Amino acid sequence: MYTSFNPRVASMQPSATLAMAGRAKKLKREGADVIALSAGEPDFNTPEAIAKAGIEAIQEGFTRYTQNPGMPELREAISAKFARENNLQFTPEQILCSNGAKQSVAMAVATLASEGDEVLIPAPYWVSYPEMTRFAGATPVIVPTTADTHYRLTPQLLEDAINPQTRVLILCSPSNPTGSVYTEKELGELVEVLQKNEKIVVISDEIYEHVIYDATHVPIASQPDMLHRTITINGFSKCFAMTGWRLGYMAGPMEMIKQASKLQGQLTSAPSSIAQRAGIAALNMDQEPIRLMVKAFRQRRDYVLERLNAISGVKVPKPEGAFYLFPQVNDFYGTVAPSGREIHSSDDLCFYLLEEHLVALVPGAAFGDPNGIRISYASSMDDLTIALDRIEVGLTQLTHP
């Protein structure tokens, strides 16, 4: 049996969100009535105008390779989107379209960070950031945040984490897994720290840009002197309910994009021609379907937040965007279930709720905060109601010995 593998791959941890989703699907196949609140995927269909554009691309035979960075027409549409919605000026040549925003983040990290470099990652973080960093040969430096600051990085935390090896800061706003959104004032304070450390480049993951409720999305690239040292990541999966279409993009300084494009050319080449045509339609269509989707997410957020706040021992900051909550549940550590199962960690708690109460969540340890769990409310209100009933029963049954 072959056992000699690249150590960077062998040491890589599997995605906890995909693992939990897989465990829930396995139980469902076995006949269990599992409700999964673990996946980061809108439960809405792709809007009709987008789907129609994809179908037409197939019918017209538009099924061949495009230019490696993406179709000029798509990059032009993305450039116009940045100017229209974010007041950011990027030429089409400063935009690289990839097979999903995840690929864009991975290529940005691999392009910017290497052996001996450090990448600052505020926690809670999206599960893939540290693994992407390690695969690039760099060292992830986790900067813990707290519920008291709504899980947002503070200037002092940033300043304390920076050293001569710091090369990249990854920010995600709106955040997966917390739903937190940085204000313009907060970004400005972080920029003041970064201006004293000019060698640091920011990778700004803005994939949830339009899934926002009580805040305004502000790209860090729009802040003074940040356009030339920021790679902005975005895509179509979350805001346009296009997860399976696999289409994302990055925008930034020309030389950085050229290097990332070179990497993509040797790995995957351009994303699907069909998805690219659909992406053009998404950027040019009436945005009412997106507004309706976000309205539904807001209603669900309010409902889940109210239910969780009514459970003794659960503490949850109000998320301002995305479709997740990240409650602190460490008050339940050290408890015992009626079955005799002991709860010592977020993993224990999530597997207890999955196996004994048939609700799939994701342990907070996977996101760099062992005191929390991630709950996705990208599910129907009927499913959310049943799931919250089960969670409430499961948590209230736990007792301290």
Contacts in CASP RR format, 6 or more apart in sequence:
PFRMAT RR
TARGET T0000
AUTHOR 0000-0000-0000
METHOD contacts of the structure
MODEL  1
MYTSFNPRVASMQPSATLAMAGRAKKLKREGADVIALSAGEPDFNTPEAI
AKAGIEAIQEGFTRYTQNPGMPELREAISAKFARENNLQFTPEQILCSNG
AKQSVAMAVATLASEGDEVLIPAPYWVSYPEMTRFAGATPVIVPTTADTH
YRLTPQLLEDAINPQTRVLILCSPSNPTGSVYTEKELGELVEVLQKNEKI
VVISDEIYEHVIYDATHVPIASQPDMLHRTITINGFSKCFAMTGWRLGYM
AGPMEMIKQASKLQGQLTSAPSSIAQRAGIAALNMDQEPIRLMVKAFRQR
RDYVLERLNAISGVKVPKPEGAFYLFPQVNDFYGTVAPSGREIHSSDDLC
FYLLEEHLVALVPGAAFGDPNGIRISYASSMDDLTIALDRIEVGLTQLTH
P
8 134 0 8 1.000
8 135 0 8 1.000
8 137 0 8 1.000
9 135 0 8 1.000
11 134 0 8 1.000
12 131 0 8 1.000
12 134 0 8 1.000
12 135 0 8 1.000
13 131 0 8 1.000
15 127 0 8 1.000
15 128 0 8 1.000
16 127 0 8 1.000
16 362 0 8 1.000
16 363 0 8 1.000
16 365 0 8 1.000
16 366 0 8 1.000
16 367 0 8 1.000
17 38 0 8 1.000
17 39 0 8 1.000
17 40 0 8 1.000
17 127 0 8 1.000
17 362 0 8 1.000
17 366 0 8 1.000
17 374 0 8 1.000
20 38 0 8 1.000
20 350 0 8 1.000
20 354 0 8 1.000
20 360 0 8 1.000
20 361 0 8 1.000
20 362 0 8 1.000
20 363 0 8 1.000
21 36 0 8 1.000
21 38 0 8 1.000
21 39 0 8 1.000
21 360 0 8 1.000
23 354 0 8 1.000
23 360 0 8 1.000
24 34 0 8 1.000
24 36 0 8 1.000
24 38 0 8 1.000
24 354 0 8 1.000
24 360 0 8 1.000
25 36 0 8 1.000
27 34 0 8 1.000
27 354 0 8 1.000
27 355 0 8 1.000
27 358 0 8 1.000
28 34 0 8 1.000
32 358 0 8 1.000
33 358 0 8 1.000
34 354 0 8 1.000
34 358 0 8 1.000
34 359 0 8 1.000
34 360 0 8 1.000
35 358 0 8 1.000
35 359 0 8 1.000
35 360 0 8 1.000
35 379 0 8 1.000
35 383 0 8 1.000
35 386 0 8 1.000
35 387 0 8 1.000
35 390 0 8 1.000
36 359 0 8 1.000
36 360 0 8 1.000
36 379 0 8 1.000
37 359 0 8 1.000
37 360 0 8 1.000
37 361 0 8 1.000
37 375 0 8 1.000
37 376 0 8 1.000
37 377 0 8 1.000
37 379 0 8 1.000
37 383 0 8 1.000
37 384 0 8 1.000
37 387 0 8 1.000
38 360 0 8 1.000
38 361 0 8 1.000
38 362 0 8 1.000
38 374 0 8 1.000
38 376 0 8 1.000
39 376 0 8 1.000
39 378 0 8 1.000
40 176 0 8 1.000
40 238 0 8 1.000
40 323 0 8 1.000
40 324 0 8 1.000
40 376 0 8 1.000
40 378 0 8 1.000
41 237 0 8 1.000
41 243 0 8 1.000
41 376 0 8 1.000
41 378 0 8 1.000
42 238 0 8 1.000
42 241 0 8 1.000
42 243 0 8 1.000
42 293 0 8 1.000
42 323 0 8 1.000
42 378 0 8 1.000
43 378 0 8 1.000
43 379 0 8 1.000
43 380 0 8 1.000
44 241 0 8 1.000
44 293 0 8 1.000
44 296 0 8 1.000
45 51 0 8 1.000
45 241 0 8 1.000
46 240 0 8 1.000
46 241 0 8 1.000
46 242 0 8 1.000
46 245 0 8 1.000
46 278 0 8 1.000
47 240 0 8 1.000
47 241 0 8 1.000
47 282 0 8 1.000
47 285 0 8 1.000
47 289 0 8 1.000
47 290 0 8 1.000
48 289 0 8 1.000
49 281 0 8 1.000
49 282 0 8 1.000
49 285 0 8 1.000
49 286 0 8 1.000
49 289 0 8 1.000
50 240 0 8 1.000
50 242 0 8 1.000
50 278 0 8 1.000
50 279 0 8 1.000
50 281 0 8 1.000
50 282 0 8 1.000
50 285 0 8 1.000
51 278 0 8 1.000
52 281 0 8 1.000
53 277 0 8 1.000
53 278 0 8 1.000
53 279 0 8 1.000
53 280 0 8 1.000
53 281 0 8 1.000
54 274 0 8 1.000
54 275 0 8 1.000
54 277 0 8 1.000
54 278 0 8 1.000
54 281 0 8 1.000
56 277 0 8 1.000
57 63 0 8 1.000
57 273 0 8 1.000
57 274 0 8 1.000
57 277 0 8 1.000
57 278 0 8 1.000
58 274 0 8 1.000
62 273 0 8 1.000
62 274 0 8 1.000
62 277 0 8 1.000
63 273 0 8 1.000
63 274 0 8 1.000
64 273 0 8 1.000
65 269 0 8 1.000
65 270 0 8 1.000
65 273 0 8 1.000
66 270 0 8 1.000
66 273 0 8 1.000
66 276 0 8 1.000
67 270 0 8 1.000
68 261 0 8 1.000
68 264 0 8 1.000
68 265 0 8 1.000
68 269 0 8 1.000
68 270 0 8 1.000
69 75 0 8 1.000
69 93 0 8 1.000
69 95 0 8 1.000
69 96 0 8 1.000
69 97 0 8 1.000
69 257 0 8 1.000
69 261 0 8 1.000
69 264 0 8 1.000
69 270 0 8 1.000
70 96 0 8 1.000
70 97 0 8 1.000
70 270 0 8 1.000
70 271 0 8 1.000
70 276 0 8 1.000
71 97 0 8 1.000
71 270 0 8 1.000
71 273 0 8 1.000
71 276 0 8 1.000
71 277 0 8 1.000
71 280 0 8 1.000
72 92 0 8 1.000
73 280 0 8 1.000
74 97 0 8 1.000
74 276 0 8 1.000
74 277 0 8 1.000
74 279 0 8 1.000
74 280 0 8 1.000
75 92 0 8 1.000
75 93 0 8 1.000
75 95 0 8 1.000
75 97 0 8 1.000
75 249 0 8 1.000
76 92 0 8 1.000
77 279 0 8 1.000
77 280 0 8 1.000
77 283 0 8 1.000
77 284 0 8 1.000
78 90 0 8 1.000
78 92 0 8 1.000
78 95 0 8 1.000
78 97 0 8 1.000
78 249 0 8 1.000
78 251 0 8 1.000
78 283 0 8 1.000
79 90 0 8 1.000
79 91 0 8 1.000
79 92 0 8 1.000
79 94 0 8 1.000
79 95 0 8 1.000
80 283 0 8 1.000
81 283 0 8 1.000
82 88 0 8 1.000
82 89 0 8 1.000
82 90 0 8 1.000
82 232 0 8 1.000
82 251 0 8 1.000
83 89 0 8 1.000
83 90 0 8 1.000
86 219 0 8 1.000
86 221 0 8 1.000
86 222 0 8 1.000
87 222 0 8 1.000
88 219 0 8 1.000
88 221 0 8 1.000
88 222 0 8 1.000
88 227 0 8 1.000
88 232 0 8 1.000
88 251 0 8 1.000
89 227 0 8 1.000
90 251 0 8 1.000
90 252 0 8 1.000
93 254 0 8 1.000
93 257 0 8 1.000
94 251 0 8 1.000
94 252 0 8 1.000
94 253 0 8 1.000
94 254 0 8 1.000
94 257 0 8 1.000
95 249 0 8 1.000
95 250 0 8 1.000
95 251 0 8 1.000
95 252 0 8 1.000
95 257 0 8 1.000
96 104 0 8 1.000
96 107 0 8 1.000
96 249 0 8 1.000
96 250 0 8 1.000
96 251 0 8 1.000
96 257 0 8 1.000
96 260 0 8 1.000
96 261 0 8 1.000
96 264 0 8 1.000
97 247 0 8 1.000
97 248 0 8 1.000
97 249 0 8 1.000
97 270 0 8 1.000
97 271 0 8 1.000
97 276 0 8 1.000
98 104 0 8 1.000
98 107 0 8 1.000
98 247 0 8 1.000
98 248 0 8 1.000
98 249 0 8 1.000
98 250 0 8 1.000
98 264 0 8 1.000
98 268 0 8 1.000
98 271 0 8 1.000
99 246 0 8 1.000
99 247 0 8 1.000
99 248 0 8 1.000
99 268 0 8 1.000
99 271 0 8 1.000
99 272 0 8 1.000
100 235 0 8 1.000
100 236 0 8 1.000
100 237 0 8 1.000
100 246 0 8 1.000
100 247 0 8 1.000
100 248 0 8 1.000
100 271 0 8 1.000
101 205 0 8 1.000
101 207 0 8 1.000
101 233 0 8 1.000
101 234 0 8 1.000
101 235 0 8 1.000
101 237 0 8 1.000
101 248 0 8 1.000
101 249 0 8 1.000
102 128 0 8 1.000
103 248 0 8 1.000
103 264 0 8 1.000
103 268 0 8 1.000
104 233 0 8 1.000
104 235 0 8 1.000
104 248 0 8 1.000
104 249 0 8 1.000
104 250 0 8 1.000
105 128 0 8 1.000
105 129 0 8 1.000
105 132 0 8 1.000
105 170 0 8 1.000
105 203 0 8 1.000
105 205 0 8 1.000
105 233 0 8 1.000
106 128 0 8 1.000
106 132 0 8 1.000
106 135 0 8 1.000
107 250 0 8 1.000
107 260 0 8 1.000
107 263 0 8 1.000
107 264 0 8 1.000
107 267 0 8 1.000
108 203 0 8 1.000
108 231 0 8 1.000
108 233 0 8 1.000
108 250 0 8 1.000
108 256 0 8 1.000
108 260 0 8 1.000
109 119 0 8 1.000
109 129 0 8 1.000
109 132 0 8 1.000
109 133 0 8 1.000
109 136 0 8 1.000
109 138 0 8 1.000
109 168 0 8 1.000
109 170 0 8 1.000
109 203 0 8 1.000
110 132 0 8 1.000
110 135 0 8 1.000
110 136 0 8 1.000
110 263 0 8 1.000
111 256 0 8 1.000
111 259 0 8 1.000
111 260 0 8 1.000
111 263 0 8 1.000
112 167 0 8 1.000
112 168 0 8 1.000
112 201 0 8 1.000
112 203 0 8 1.000
112 231 0 8 1.000
112 256 0 8 1.000
113 119 0 8 1.000
113 133 0 8 1.000
113 136 0 8 1.000
113 137 0 8 1.000
113 138 0 8 1.000
113 167 0 8 1.000
113 168 0 8 1.000
114 136 0 8 1.000
114 137 0 8 1.000
114 138 0 8 1.000
115 137 0 8 1.000
115 138 0 8 1.000
116 137 0 8 1.000
116 138 0 8 1.000
116 139 0 8 1.000
116 165 0 8 1.000
117 137 0 8 1.000
117 138 0 8 1.000
117 139 0 8 1.000
117 165 0 8 1.000
117 166 0 8 1.000
117 167 0 8 1.000
117 168 0 8 1.000
118 138 0 8 1.000
118 139 0 8 1.000
118 140 0 8 1.000
118 141 0 8 1.000
118 163 0 8 1.000
118 165 0 8 1.000
118 166 0 8 1.000
118 167 0 8 1.000
118 168 0 8 1.000
119 129 0 8 1.000
119 133 0 8 1.000
119 138 0 8 1.000
119 139 0 8 1.000
119 140 0 8 1.000
119 141 0 8 1.000
119 166 0 8 1.000
119 167 0 8 1.000
119 168 0 8 1.000
119 169 0 8 1.000
119 170 0 8 1.000
120 141 0 8 1.000
120 143 0 8 1.000
120 158 0 8 1.000
120 161 0 8 1.000
120 162 0 8 1.000
120 166 0 8 1.000
120 168 0 8 1.000
120 169 0 8 1.000
120 170 0 8 1.000
120 200 0 8 1.000
121 129 0 8 1.000
121 130 0 8 1.000
121 133 0 8 1.000
121 140 0 8 1.000
121 141 0 8 1.000
121 142 0 8 1.000
121 143 0 8 1.000
121 170 0 8 1.000
122 142 0 8 1.000
122 143 0 8 1.000
122 144 0 8 1.000
122 145 0 8 1.000
122 151 0 8 1.000
122 152 0 8 1.000
122 153 0 8 1.000
122 157 0 8 1.000
122 170 0 8 1.000
122 171 0 8 1.000
123 142 0 8 1.000
123 143 0 8 1.000
123 144 0 8 1.000
123 145 0 8 1.000
123 367 0 8 1.000
123 368 0 8 1.000
123 369 0 8 1.000
124 145 0 8 1.000
124 151 0 8 1.000
124 175 0 8 1.000
124 177 0 8 1.000
124 178 0 8 1.000
124 326 0 8 1.000
124 364 0 8 1.000
124 367 0 8 1.000
124 368 0 8 1.000
124 369 0 8 1.000
124 372 0 8 1.000
124 374 0 8 1.000
125 142 0 8 1.000
125 170 0 8 1.000
125 172 0 8 1.000
125 177 0 8 1.000
125 367 0 8 1.000
125 368 0 8 1.000
126 172 0 8 1.000
126 176 0 8 1.000
126 177 0 8 1.000
126 205 0 8 1.000
126 367 0 8 1.000
127 366 0 8 1.000
127 367 0 8 1.000
129 140 0 8 1.000
129 170 0 8 1.000
130 140 0 8 1.000
130 142 0 8 1.000
133 139 0 8 1.000
133 140 0 8 1.000
134 140 0 8 1.000
138 167 0 8 1.000
138 168 0 8 1.000
139 165 0 8 1.000
141 161 0 8 1.000
141 166 0 8 1.000
142 368 0 8 1.000
143 153 0 8 1.000
143 157 0 8 1.000
143 158 0 8 1.000
143 161 0 8 1.000
144 368 0 8 1.000
144 369 0 8 1.000
145 151 0 8 1.000
145 152 0 8 1.000
145 153 0 8 1.000
145 154 0 8 1.000
145 157 0 8 1.000
147 315 0 8 1.000
147 316 0 8 1.000
147 317 0 8 1.000
147 328 0 8 1.000
150 178 0 8 1.000
150 180 0 8 1.000
150 317 0 8 1.000
150 320 0 8 1.000
151 175 0 8 1.000
151 178 0 8 1.000
151 179 0 8 1.000
151 180 0 8 1.000
151 317 0 8 1.000
151 326 0 8 1.000
152 180 0 8 1.000
152 182 0 8 1.000
152 186 0 8 1.000
153 171 0 8 1.000
153 190 0 8 1.000
154 189 0 8 1.000
155 189 0 8 1.000
155 190 0 8 1.000
155 192 0 8 1.000
155 193 0 8 1.000
158 169 0 8 1.000
158 190 0 8 1.000
158 193 0 8 1.000
158 194 0 8 1.000
159 193 0 8 1.000
162 193 0 8 1.000
162 197 0 8 1.000
162 200 0 8 1.000
166 197 0 8 1.000
166 199 0 8 1.000
166 200 0 8 1.000
167 199 0 8 1.000
167 200 0 8 1.000
167 201 0 8 1.000
168 200 0 8 1.000
168 201 0 8 1.000
168 202 0 8 1.000
168 203 0 8 1.000
169 194 0 8 1.000
169 200 0 8 1.000
169 201 0 8 1.000
169 202 0 8 1.000
169 203 0 8 1.000
170 202 0 8 1.000
170 203 0 8 1.000
170 205 0 8 1.000
171 182 0 8 1.000
171 190 0 8 1.000
171 202 0 8 1.000
171 203 0 8 1.000
171 204 0 8 1.000
171 205 0 8 1.000
171 220 0 8 1.000
172 204 0 8 1.000
172 205 0 8 1.000
172 206 0 8 1.000
173 180 0 8 1.000
173 181 0 8 1.000
173 182 0 8 1.000
173 204 0 8 1.000
173 205 0 8 1.000
173 206 0 8 1.000
173 217 0 8 1.000
173 218 0 8 1.000
173 220 0 8 1.000
174 180 0 8 1.000
174 181 0 8 1.000
174 208 0 8 1.000
174 209 0 8 1.000
174 211 0 8 1.000
174 212 0 8 1.000
174 215 0 8 1.000
174 217 0 8 1.000
174 319 0 8 1.000
174 320 0 8 1.000
174 321 0 8 1.000
174 322 0 8 1.000
175 181 0 8 1.000
175 208 0 8 1.000
175 321 0 8 1.000
175 322 0 8 1.000
175 324 0 8 1.000
176 207 0 8 1.000
176 208 0 8 1.000
176 322 0 8 1.000
176 324 0 8 1.000
177 324 0 8 1.000
177 326 0 8 1.000
177 362 0 8 1.000
177 364 0 8 1.000
177 367 0 8 1.000
177 374 0 8 1.000
178 317 0 8 1.000
178 319 0 8 1.000
178 322 0 8 1.000
178 324 0 8 1.000
178 325 0 8 1.000
178 326 0 8 1.000
179 208 0 8 1.000
179 319 0 8 1.000
179 320 0 8 1.000
179 321 0 8 1.000
179 322 0 8 1.000
179 324 0 8 1.000
179 325 0 8 1.000
179 326 0 8 1.000
180 317 0 8 1.000
180 319 0 8 1.000
180 320 0 8 1.000
180 321 0 8 1.000
181 212 0 8 1.000
181 215 0 8 1.000
181 216 0 8 1.000
181 217 0 8 1.000
181 320 0 8 1.000
181 321 0 8 1.000
182 190 0 8 1.000
182 218 0 8 1.000
182 220 0 8 1.000
183 215 0 8 1.000
183 216 0 8 1.000
183 218 0 8 1.000
184 216 0 8 1.000
184 218 0 8 1.000
184 223 0 8 1.000
187 218 0 8 1.000
187 220 0 8 1.000
187 223 0 8 1.000
188 223 0 8 1.000
190 220 0 8 1.000
191 220 0 8 1.000
191 223 0 8 1.000
191 224 0 8 1.000
191 225 0 8 1.000
191 226 0 8 1.000
194 200 0 8 1.000
194 202 0 8 1.000
194 226 0 8 1.000
194 229 0 8 1.000
195 225 0 8 1.000
198 229 0 8 1.000
200 229 0 8 1.000
201 229 0 8 1.000
201 230 0 8 1.000
201 231 0 8 1.000
201 256 0 8 1.000
202 220 0 8 1.000
202 221 0 8 1.000
202 226 0 8 1.000
202 229 0 8 1.000
202 230 0 8 1.000
202 231 0 8 1.000
203 230 0 8 1.000
203 231 0 8 1.000
203 233 0 8 1.000
204 219 0 8 1.000
204 220 0 8 1.000
204 221 0 8 1.000
204 230 0 8 1.000
204 231 0 8 1.000
204 232 0 8 1.000
204 233 0 8 1.000
205 233 0 8 1.000
206 217 0 8 1.000
206 219 0 8 1.000
206 232 0 8 1.000
206 233 0 8 1.000
206 234 0 8 1.000
207 233 0 8 1.000
207 234 0 8 1.000
207 235 0 8 1.000
207 237 0 8 1.000
207 238 0 8 1.000
207 239 0 8 1.000
208 238 0 8 1.000
208 239 0 8 1.000
208 321 0 8 1.000
208 322 0 8 1.000
208 323 0 8 1.000
209 217 0 8 1.000
209 234 0 8 1.000
209 239 0 8 1.000
210 217 0 8 1.000
210 239 0 8 1.000
210 290 0 8 1.000
210 294 0 8 1.000
211 238 0 8 1.000
211 239 0 8 1.000
211 293 0 8 1.000
211 294 0 8 1.000
211 297 0 8 1.000
211 321 0 8 1.000
211 322 0 8 1.000
211 323 0 8 1.000
212 294 0 8 1.000
212 320 0 8 1.000
212 321 0 8 1.000
213 294 0 8 1.000
213 297 0 8 1.000
213 298 0 8 1.000
213 301 0 8 1.000
213 319 0 8 1.000
213 320 0 8 1.000
213 321 0 8 1.000
214 318 0 8 1.000
214 320 0 8 1.000
214 321 0 8 1.000
215 320 0 8 1.000
215 321 0 8 1.000
219 230 0 8 1.000
219 232 0 8 1.000
220 226 0 8 1.000
220 230 0 8 1.000
221 227 0 8 1.000
221 230 0 8 1.000
221 232 0 8 1.000
221 252 0 8 1.000
227 252 0 8 1.000
227 253 0 8 1.000
228 253 0 8 1.000
229 253 0 8 1.000
230 252 0 8 1.000
231 250 0 8 1.000
231 251 0 8 1.000
231 252 0 8 1.000
231 253 0 8 1.000
231 256 0 8 1.000
231 257 0 8 1.000
231 260 0 8 1.000
232 250 0 8 1.000
232 251 0 8 1.000
232 252 0 8 1.000
233 248 0 8 1.000
233 249 0 8 1.000
233 250 0 8 1.000
234 248 0 8 1.000
234 249 0 8 1.000
234 250 0 8 1.000
234 251 0 8 1.000
235 247 0 8 1.000
235 248 0 8 1.000
235 249 0 8 1.000
236 242 0 8 1.000
236 245 0 8 1.000
236 247 0 8 1.000
236 248 0 8 1.000
236 275 0 8 1.000
236 278 0 8 1.000
236 279 0 8 1.000
236 282 0 8 1.000
237 243 0 8 1.000
237 244 0 8 1.000
237 245 0 8 1.000
237 246 0 8 1.000
237 247 0 8 1.000
237 248 0 8 1.000
238 322 0 8 1.000
238 323 0 8 1.000
239 290 0 8 1.000
240 279 0 8 1.000
240 282 0 8 1.000
240 290 0 8 1.000
241 293 0 8 1.000
242 275 0 8 1.000
242 278 0 8 1.000
242 279 0 8 1.000
242 282 0 8 1.000
245 272 0 8 1.000
245 275 0 8 1.000
245 278 0 8 1.000
245 279 0 8 1.000
246 271 0 8 1.000
246 272 0 8 1.000
246 275 0 8 1.000
247 271 0 8 1.000
247 272 0 8 1.000
247 275 0 8 1.000
247 276 0 8 1.000
247 278 0 8 1.000
247 279 0 8 1.000
248 271 0 8 1.000
250 257 0 8 1.000
250 260 0 8 1.000
251 257 0 8 1.000
264 270 0 8 1.000
270 276 0 8 1.000
297 323 0 8 1.000
297 377 0 8 1.000
297 378 0 8 1.000
299 381 0 8 1.000
300 323 0 8 1.000
300 377 0 8 1.000
300 379 0 8 1.000
300 381 0 8 1.000
300 384 0 8 1.000
301 319 0 8 1.000
301 321 0 8 1.000
301 323 0 8 1.000
301 325 0 8 1.000
301 377 0 8 1.000
303 377 0 8 1.000
303 381 0 8 1.000
303 384 0 8 1.000
303 385 0 8 1.000
303 388 0 8 1.000
304 325 0 8 1.000
304 375 0 8 1.000
304 377 0 8 1.000
304 384 0 8 1.000
304 388 0 8 1.000
305 316 0 8 1.000
305 318 0 8 1.000
305 319 0 8 1.000
305 325 0 8 1.000
307 388 0 8 1.000
307 391 0 8 1.000
307 392 0 8 1.000
308 314 0 8 1.000
308 316 0 8 1.000
308 325 0 8 1.000
308 327 0 8 1.000
308 375 0 8 1.000
308 388 0 8 1.000
308 391 0 8 1.000
309 316 0 8 1.000
310 392 0 8 1.000
311 391 0 8 1.000
311 392 0 8 1.000
311 395 0 8 1.000
311 396 0 8 1.000
312 396 0 8 1.000
313 329 0 8 1.000
313 331 0 8 1.000
313 332 0 8 1.000
313 395 0 8 1.000
314 327 0 8 1.000
314 328 0 8 1.000
314 329 0 8 1.000
314 331 0 8 1.000
314 395 0 8 1.000
315 327 0 8 1.000
315 328 0 8 1.000
315 331 0 8 1.000
316 325 0 8 1.000
316 326 0 8 1.000
316 327 0 8 1.000
316 328 0 8 1.000
317 326 0 8 1.000
319 325 0 8 1.000
319 326 0 8 1.000
323 376 0 8 1.000
323 377 0 8 1.000
323 378 0 8 1.000
324 374 0 8 1.000
324 375 0 8 1.000
324 376 0 8 1.000
324 377 0 8 1.000
325 374 0 8 1.000
325 375 0 8 1.000
325 377 0 8 1.000
326 364 0 8 1.000
326 367 0 8 1.000
326 369 0 8 1.000
326 372 0 8 1.000
326 373 0 8 1.000
326 374 0 8 1.000
326 375 0 8 1.000
327 372 0 8 1.000
327 373 0 8 1.000
327 375 0 8 1.000
328 371 0 8 1.000
328 372 0 8 1.000
329 346 0 8 1.000
329 349 0 8 1.000
329 371 0 8 1.000
329 372 0 8 1.000
329 373 0 8 1.000
329 395 0 8 1.000
330 370 0 8 1.000
330 371 0 8 1.000
330 372 0 8 1.000
332 343 0 8 1.000
332 349 0 8 1.000
332 395 0 8 1.000
332 398 0 8 1.000
333 343 0 8 1.000
333 344 0 8 1.000
333 345 0 8 1.000
333 348 0 8 1.000
333 349 0 8 1.000
334 342 0 8 1.000
334 343 0 8 1.000
334 344 0 8 1.000
334 400 0 8 1.000
334 401 0 8 1.000
335 342 0 8 1.000
335 343 0 8 1.000
335 398 0 8 1.000
335 399 0 8 1.000
335 400 0 8 1.000
335 401 0 8 1.000
336 342 0 8 1.000
336 343 0 8 1.000
336 398 0 8 1.000
336 399 0 8 1.000
336 400 0 8 1.000
336 401 0 8 1.000
337 343 0 8 1.000
337 352 0 8 1.000
337 356 0 8 1.000
337 394 0 8 1.000
337 397 0 8 1.000
337 398 0 8 1.000
338 397 0 8 1.000
339 356 0 8 1.000
341 348 0 8 1.000
341 352 0 8 1.000
341 356 0 8 1.000
342 348 0 8 1.000
343 349 0 8 1.000
343 352 0 8 1.000
343 398 0 8 1.000
345 363 0 8 1.000
345 365 0 8 1.000
345 370 0 8 1.000
346 363 0 8 1.000
346 364 0 8 1.000
346 365 0 8 1.000
346 370 0 8 1.000
346 371 0 8 1.000
346 372 0 8 1.000
346 373 0 8 1.000
347 363 0 8 1.000
347 365 0 8 1.000
349 363 0 8 1.000
349 373 0 8 1.000
350 360 0 8 1.000
350 361 0 8 1.000
350 362 0 8 1.000
350 363 0 8 1.000
350 373 0 8 1.000
352 394 0 8 1.000
353 359 0 8 1.000
353 360 0 8 1.000
353 361 0 8 1.000
353 390 0 8 1.000
353 391 0 8 1.000
353 394 0 8 1.000
354 360 0 8 1.000
354 361 0 8 1.000
356 394 0 8 1.000
357 390 0 8 1.000
357 391 0 8 1.000
357 393 0 8 1.000
357 394 0 8 1.000
358 390 0 8 1.000
359 387 0 8 1.000
359 390 0 8 1.000
359 391 0 8 1.000
361 373 0 8 1.000
361 374 0 8 1.000
361 375 0 8 1.000
362 373 0 8 1.000
362 374 0 8 1.000
363 370 0 8 1.000
363 372 0 8 1.000
363 373 0 8 1.000
364 370 0 8 1.000
364 371 0 8 1.000
364 372 0 8 1.000
364 373 0 8 1.000
364 374 0 8 1.000
366 374 0 8 1.000
367 374 0 8 1.000
377 384 0 8 1.000
379 387 0 8 1.000
END
